[in-house]
């Protein structure tokens, strides 16, 4: 069982993530801002991160860049999942070190497939 950190400032989006990923059997940890996401990663072992971009305190791009430039955390796969759907947003997300970039609304099967890909 892996620990999946989900960072999104929308309670309803967090519920969608939980409903989608609970059947995978992994432990889901949720936070609602970028600073809390960084704190969780430093506090306990995380195997995969799902990050929204638009969040309070620190946005997903900042969190991704911080974690991917730190030797201790750069190995953790990050799936950015956001409503920011412009090509420039996707480019910027990948430039920050994201392993995948999904736009909302996402296909639940696509998210499950990516989770399995990075946790296998």
Steps between C-alpha positions, in 0.01 A plus 500: 500500500641837395445845651345740249498870590221699335525880520197696380325801652153381396321268740279366219807426284660315792185288527521416129865397539414285801207329326722433198804372689358325809437179301873478423560413865766764560506738797374843396625808686331830415605860555349826378800727432853489367678561831310212663600277207870574555463445876333159445775385263761588761302340785426155359593272211307592185510280188302720258371858498196636318520880489253768404662814363276773641522472880552742789837568668705328226377399157558157350775623268696633801449179701606286204815705439593496871463121528662415166810705579548333841710182497283346775173536310576525128432126450131538599280500187277806467178508298377855454122502469350841434250705306788695345481346155706726275802352325715756682368374837583141412843606375565693823382206716734259324781757520453506880556124506150353485494142376148534355251780436126428504232760446170515687249366454707185467399153392514286818642206302790720384585599857487138621719393208761766585496408870557134411777598256696693764439261789578174321 
